[in-house]
Amino acid sequence: MEEMRFDGRVAVITGAGRGLGRAYALLLAARGARVVVNDLGGAIRGDLDAPGADVSVAQSVVDEIVAAGGEAIANTDSVATPEGGKAIVQAALDQWGRIDVLVHNAGNVRYGSIRALSGADLHAVLDVHLLGAFHVVQAAFGPMCDAGYGRIVLTSSVGGLYGNENCVNYGISKSAMLGLSNIAALEGEAHDVKCNVIVPGAVTRMAEGLDISQYPPMEPELVAPVVGWLAHESCPVTGEMIASMAGRVARMFVAETEGVYRPHWTIEDVAAASDAFHDKAKLHDFGLHGHVDHIGYSFRMATAGADA
């Protein structure tokens, strides 16, 4: 297969100073992309003034790219505000006059249970993961649609899609990526703007404090090619979730059972039908247009049942 390159393309990658984002930036740059490396250089909790904050982090990745013969610029604006999101995207427009790829990877971690999580810790994580995604997507979406081309990759997590204890702020944010991605995919469909979700698993700073002694190889470089595919002009999918962990790549999706129709229901009827509508023998994957297809399928079942 011919090498899949990004010559002439401009990519904006948030949280690209370390870990997964750095791997994405280096790979896309090596394949010809011009890259905006966005990173505050903050500590894992997202406190810029906390120990570990370093605004030179983004520049160090830029230096690597330039030393290898690529093009990149550093950006330290925060995704957590609308102004920051606009400034990140504007950096690409000011430097190269376009934005072709957006990868939202920036993140932070503040642990806490539903009962114990403080309001400050809730909003600090939502602001970066969830609102941050919206801020940069909104800023990039207009230029992409106007240009008739764009590739957006958002970041979810198994902790968001399946849940994980003491990570409710993180879980809320990461599960919300599915809704944002689907809507961006739908609204971008007529403009060749595709949006998908990466569900990565890699050993990065977010694994601090975990016992990883029994983990298989889980370097960020194992995930980067999957993001590269989602970001490439030849990628055929949109509105999908692709998982990549420890060398395994899989599609994740929302599915429905076949369901049960009755013209009238009581609470007791629902209880009696529970086994039937939980039956996974036949699953439906409605895909990108699932909103319409779910309604249409339900209406057809109701019509067929009424005619029976």
Order of alpha helices (4+ residues) and beta strands (2+ residues): beta-alpha-beta-alpha-beta-alpha-beta-alpha-alpha-beta-alpha-alpha-beta-alpha-beta-beta-beta-alpha-beta-alpha
